[in-house]
Amino acid sequence: MNNHRGRKATLTGAEIRRRRVTDRIPLHVVAGRAGVSRGRFSEIESGLVTPRPEEIERIDQALNSLIAARKKVLDYAEQVGWPIPA
């Protein structure tokens, strides 16, 4: 599995939460994109369950695509002079 930096990685629940919160992406959005229930996603982030490798891969892919999409939107907003929240 490749993470957002292109190196082999195994994401922990804490790392998933850090990435999601840092980029201000709601839990339900990542969970939905990754095909994981909100409850299970919350348990993964909290370290209450050990995710299956395919779940980690789907979550990583979902985070990467959502983070990239958010960056594109913010870049465009800045180009057109739209106020960007801090």
Helices and strands as residue ranges (DSSP letters): H 13-22, H 27-34, H 38-46, H 53-79
